[in-house]
Structures are given as structure tokens and as C-alpha cells.
Amino acid sequence: MSFDIIKCGMLSLLQDYGRYGYQHIGVTSGGPMDEHAFLWANKLLDNVANATQIEVTFGGLVLLATKPTVIAITGADLGAYINKKAVKPWRTYNISVGDTIMFNQPNTGLRSYLAVKGGFHVEPHLGSSATVVREGIGGIERNGVKLEAGDKLKYSPYTNQYFRSVSSHFIPDYSATIELGVIPSYQFDGFSKHQINIFFSSTYEISNQIDRMGYRLKGEPISYDGNGIISEGISMGAVQIPQDGQPIVLLRDRQTIGGYPKIGCVSALDCNLLAQKRSGDTITFKLIDLQHEQGRRCIFNRFFFD
């Protein structure tokens, strides 16, 4: 009762919604880089929101089904095939014994999510299956190792026919240029008005230094007027400004504390879009209001969790 992994691809990781309650001892949350796509995959299958999925980065994953089930594919279009038929994301597919699921290379976006009816059966590590390679935690063997050829992902068989898809209204355009909302926080007041204007009026290119920990950007450098800071806790989306002035947006596998000044924090919902961008893509920033963003988050949570 499993998917047998034939090829593992560049980076395929088991992820649930994340590991929370341990950042005070230096353990980061992990979880899906694109929360929106992850939650839709489970919603399509009537899974609990936290059900474990596969996050496929850049494609290359090949799976063989040993029992019938239903899957959902969301997120990036990685040129997926079931057997020899091309399939699109943002919908469910009925899977029979012997079916092969293959992810090729990105057409749009960077990360795709594959959920199975009932979720994959994975023993949690500190309350979560989320794989954090850097910390050696979570995943199929609870040691942070990415999925490899020969691994077997267990699930409960499901034989009923099942057809669902996501309305186009809820499907992001991953090819569009994005403007990321930034909440002023941390050391915002330590940056001069001139430096703040540069940050919010510039276009930044995503460098080749991107991973689940964060995205390093290239563009007009920003300088901090203060004298440095004491290391402090770091939130999802925090925008660090290191000594070279090139912003770094910290994401799911970020370190739990850091000492670089931070000009603000990208909206967690906007981080979903950033996680689908690749090296060479460009982004801009806009200043947003905390209360407005709290309202967006409340609507999002009600939709997926109520």
C-alpha cells in the first residue's frame, strides 16, 4: 500500500503544515513553501489540513502506485504525466495499481504539491512530518533526508471515483511579476527615509542563492543607519539587510535567530508567491498595513480551517 519512488528528482520532500512550538530551542517550523497550494491539495481530497504531502521542487520525481487511490496536484505546472498522459495541476486524479506519476520540468512556477487521499502515513518527529534537511529532522526516516529512489510512501487505498478541481479564481498566475507586501517592523525606524524610498521604489532580481531557508535578492543596496543589533527571533518573511545591502527574504527553513537588521516582514500570504519564483525573476515591494493583513489572514484561515 504505497507509492514506490522510482526517481527522486532534484528536491522532493515530505511536508505537513509545519513543526510549531520549538523555535525557542532553535528548531525551525519547516512546512510547505507555498501554503496556499498545499492547503488546496488537502482540501480537494477532504483531507485534514495538516495531512502529509510531497513538495516537489523543479520536478524529476517519478512514482509507481501499488494500490488504488486518489491524488491531488496543485502549485507549479511541472509538466506532470500520469502514465503517458499529460495532466494539469489544481485538480484530482484517480490512480490505479501500476500507474506511474512523473514530474518533468517547470512550465510555470517552481514547486508542486502531490497529496493522496487520507495523507501519507509518516511517523512524526517532534509532532510533525515536515522535512528540514539543514536540521536533520522529519521526513520518512525522521532524519531530515530528502526522498530517494527506493523509498516507499505508505497510504490507505481508496477505490471510489473522485473528481474535483479548483476554480480559476483561486489559481495564482505564477508567471506574473509580483509586488510583495511588507509590514514595517523590527528595525524599520532605523532606516532613513531615503533608504526606505529606495527599497520600495526598486525592482529586485532573484539571485541564484535561493532555497527553503530564504531568497537572496540583487538590486539597489540598502544601508542601515544604526549600530547593529543583538540577535533576535526571526519571523516568516523577515527581510534582512546584511552588510552588502542586498535584501534576504527568510522563509520556511529560516534560522530561528539572527543579528542582521530587518526593514520589515513580507506578508506570509505573499511569501507563497515568492516561493514559486526562480532565479532571474524580478519582484517589487509595497508598504502594507498590519490590520489589513490580519484581515486577509483571517479570511484565509476561515476558508481552509473552519
C-alpha positions, 0 to 999 in steps of 0.5 A: 500500500504505497507509492514506490519512488522510482526517481527522486528528482532534484528536491522532493520532500515530505511536508505537513503544515509545519513543526510549531512550538520549538523555535525557542530551542532553535528548531525551525517550523519547516512546512510547505513553501507555498501554503496556499497550494498545499492547503488546496491539495488537502482540501480537494481530497477532504483531507485534514489540513495538516495531512502529509504531502510531497513538495516537489521542487523543479520536478524529476520525481517519478512514482509507481502506485501499488494500490488504488487511490486518489491524488491531488496536484496543485502549485507549479505546472511541472509538466506532470504525466500520469502514465503517458498522459499529460495532466494539469495541476489544481485538480484530482486524479484517480490512480490505479495499481501500476500507474506511474506519476512523473514530474518533468520540468517547470512550465510555470512556477517552481514547486508542486504539491502531490497529496493522496487521499487520507495523507501519507502515513509518516511517523512524526518527529517532534509532532510533525512530518515536515522535512528540514534537511539543514536540521536533520529532522522529519521526513520518512526516516525522521532524519531530515533526508530528502526522498530517494529512489527506493523509498516507499510512501505508505497510504490507505487505498481508496477505490471510489471515483473522485473528481474535483478541481479548483476554480480559476479564481483561486489559481495564482498566475505564477508567471506574473511579476509580483509586488510583495507586501511588507509590514514595517517592523523590527528595525524599520525606524532605523532606516532613513527615509531615503533608504526606505524610498529606495527599497520600495521604489526598486525592482529586485532580481532573484539571485541564484542563492535561493532555497527553503531557508530564504531568497537572496535578492540583487538590486539597489543596496540598502544601508542601515543607519544604526549600530547593529543589533543583538540577535533576535527571533526571526519571523516568516518573511523577515527581510534582512539587510546584511552588510552588502545591502542586498535584501534576504527574504527568510522563509520556511527553513529560516534560522530561528535567530539572527543579528542582521537588521530587518526593514520589515516582514513580507506578508506570509500570504505573499511569501507563497508567491515568492516561493514559486519564483526562480532565479532571474525573476524580478519582484517589487515591494509595497508598504502594507498595513498590519490590520489589513493583513490580519484581515486577509489572514483571517479570511484565509484561515476561515476558508481552509480551517473552519 
